[in-house]
Amino acid sequence: MPVLSASPVNTAPDAAAPAFSPLYQQIKALILGSLQQGEWKPGEMIPSEFDLAARFRVSQGTVRKAVDELAAENLLVRRQGRGTFVATHAEQHVRYRFLRLQPDSGTLAGEGPAERDFIACKRQRAGADVARALALRPGDAVLQARRLLRFAGAPVILEDIWLPAGPFKGLTAERLARYHGPMYALFESEFGVRMVRAAEKIRAMLPDTGQASLLAVTAATPLLSVERIAYTYHDAPMELRRGLYRTDTHHYRNELG
């Protein structure tokens, strides 16, 4: 049974500022550990607050506060009258959580499922920039995949994706193409890797000749370049994705506040 403490974690006499960990944060960390270790799979119901309180020997209120934070971070999902479940990318309403591109009229869901062409998936050595993004060493093995997304028949997004090779052993372009759900749902179900948050950088750029050909635009067409690093539990980077987005019929949309 984990030992929980409401006292400062760092008690060294020369510590400049002892760190304090509230009890609910300790419970949150323990639940995160169980999620990371796969005790509860994506889509599965976790134990009740009563059972978790008994397990960790704390009050239900402490457990509730920890679960509330995990739900606010989209790691857990509360369902009225049913319980609390591990969030999953396989659910329809979260399929576009990390994709902010929308058609100028309507939604991506309204355009129907994206048509996906996986052009390549190959094993290679990580260059310095990819290694830095994925917290690897230069030269470590990574998988690089390229895919083209079409909406309503028109090519809209070209993506280059890098993954650490170890957690995704056996991933091929054919395997990606056979899976009809979201890519992150495949990572969950077949590789036990769940992407829980992402950070993006956005800029405008012109495509090279090959990129322009795949997106059916000219080399003088400005595109939206979106670089994303996706993280699993405990902020471990698991994917570097660089996408080029056509914006002649779509736009990038984000809600602030």
N, C-alpha and C positions, 0 to 999 in steps of 0.2 A: 504494500500500500504506500503510495507516494506520501512523503512528509510535507505538509503544507505549513507555511509560515507567513504571518502578517508583519514580521519584523524586517528591517533592511536586509537585503541579500548580501551586500558587501560590508563586512564588519572589520576590515583591516584598519588598524589604528591610524595609518597614514593616508587613508582614502580621503580624497578631497571632498567628495559629496556622495555619501552612501546612497545606493539605489534602493528604492522602495517598490515592492511589487504587491499591489492590492490582492486580496484573496481571490476575487473573481477573475483577475487576470491569470493567476496561477491555475485556476480551474479551466479557463479558456485554453491555456497552453497544454494542459493534460488532454483536453478533448481534441485539440489540434494534433497532438501526438498520436492519438488513436486513429484519427482520420488519415494521417500520413502513413501509418503502419497497415492501413487497410482493414482495421477491425470492423468498420462500417463502410460498405461500398457505396459509390454514387447511386442515388435513387433509393437506398435502404433507409428504414426508420431507425433512429438512434433510441437508446433507452429513454424513459420518461424522466422528467426533472426529479421526481421522487426517487427513482432508482439511481440516478446519477448522484443525487445528494447523499444517499446511503453509501454509495460506492466511494465517494471522496470524503465522507464524514463532514459535510458542511450543510448549511441551510439550503432549502429550495430557492430562496431569494438570491443567494449567491450564484447558484447554478443558472437561474433564470437570467441574471445579468450577463453571465458569460455567453449563454446561448443567444441572447438578444444581439450581442456584438457580432457573433459569428453569422447570424442571420442578416444583419445589416451589411456584412462584408460578402454576402452571397455565397457563403460556404455551407450554410444550412438553410432549409426552407420550412417555415411553419405552415401547417395546413389545419385550418379550423376543424376541430372535432376528430382529427385523425392522428395528429402527432407532429413530430419534427423529423425531417428527412435530410439526408445528405444531398446537397445540390448536385445536379448533373447537367452536362451540356447536351444530353440526349433529349431534354424536354423542349417542346416546341417554342415556348415563350422565351427561352434563353439562347436560342440558336444564333441569333444575331447580336448577342451581347457585346462582342468585341469587334463587330463590323458596323461602322458608323456611316457607311455610304448608303444613301437612299436615292431613289429616282425622284426627279423633279416633281412628279405627281404620284401619290400613293406611297407604298412601302415595298421593301424587297420581298416580303412574304406575299404581297399581292402580285408580284411578277412571277410567282411560282418558283419551284426549286431551281437553284443555279445549276447550269450545265458545267461540269468540271472536266477539264482535260489535264491529266497528269503527264507532263512532257518528259520528265526524268525524275529519278530518285537514285542517287549514287553515293557511295561512301568515299570520303576524301579526308585530307588532313586540314585541320582548322588553321586558317590564316590568323594573323595577329588581331584583326578587328573582330572576327567571329569568336575567337577564343576569349577575348576580353568581355564580349557581350554575354557569353555563356559560362563565364567563370571557369574556363578551361585553360590548359597550357597550349601555346602555339604548337601545332603538329599533332595534337590529340585527334582521335578519330571522330568525325561528325558525319551525319547524313545530310545531303542537300537535295531538296525536292523543288521542282518548278511546276506550277499549275496555272492554268488559264481558266477564269470564271466568266461564263456568259450568262446574261440575263435577257430574257425575251429574245434569245438567239444572237444577241450582239456581244462581242467580247468587251468586257468592262474592266476586269482586274487581272493583272499579271503579277504573280507572287513568286519570290524565291524564299525558301524556308530552310533554315539550318537547325538540326537537332543533335544533341549529344548522342553518339552511337550506342553507348552502353545501355541506357534505358529503352532504346527502340530497336533492339536487335531483331532482325528478320523483317523489318519494314521495307517494302518494295513499292515501286510505282503500280504494279499490278494489284497489290494488296490495297493500296489507297484507292485505286479505281473501282475495286469490287465493293468497297464499303459505301453505302448510299446515304449514310447520315453525316452529321458534321464531323470534321476532322478531329476536333477536340473530344468528341464522344468516342471516336475510335481509340484515341490515346487512353481514355479512361477504361474502356471495356477490355482492350486487348493488351495494353502495356502497363496498366495501373498507374498512369500519370495523369493527374488532374490539374489543368490550368486554372488558377484561382484569381489572378489579376494580371494586368498588362500595363506597360508604359509605352507611349508612342511619341515619336517626333515626326513632324510634318513639314514638308517644303514643296515648292514647285520646281519642276525640272523638265528637260526635254529628253525624249527617248533616244536610244541608239537605234541603228537600222534594224536589228533583230527584234527589239522590243516593239518598235513601231509596226513591223510586219505582223507580229502576233496580235497586236491590239487593233489592227486595221486602221491606223492613223498615219499621218505623215511625220517625218522626223522633226518638223517644225511645230508639232502640236504640243502645247504645254500640258503636262500631266501632274497629278498630285502624287507625290512620293511619301509613303507612310512607312516608317521603320518602327517595328514593334518588338519588344522583348516581353515574353509571357513567362510567368512565374508559377511554380507549384507551391505547396505549403512551405512555410518558413522562408519565403522569399528566395527560393532556389530557382535560378533562371533555367528554363527548359526549352525555349524556342526563340530563335531570332528570325523575324519575318520582314522582308522588304517588299512592299507592294507598290505597283504603279496603277493609278486609278484614272480612268477616263472620266471627265467631268462635263462633257458636252450634254449629257442627258441625266447625269446624277450629280449629287453634291454630298459633301461631308457634313454630318449633323451631330452636334453634341449638345447636351443640356447641362447648364451650369447652375449651381446653387441648389 
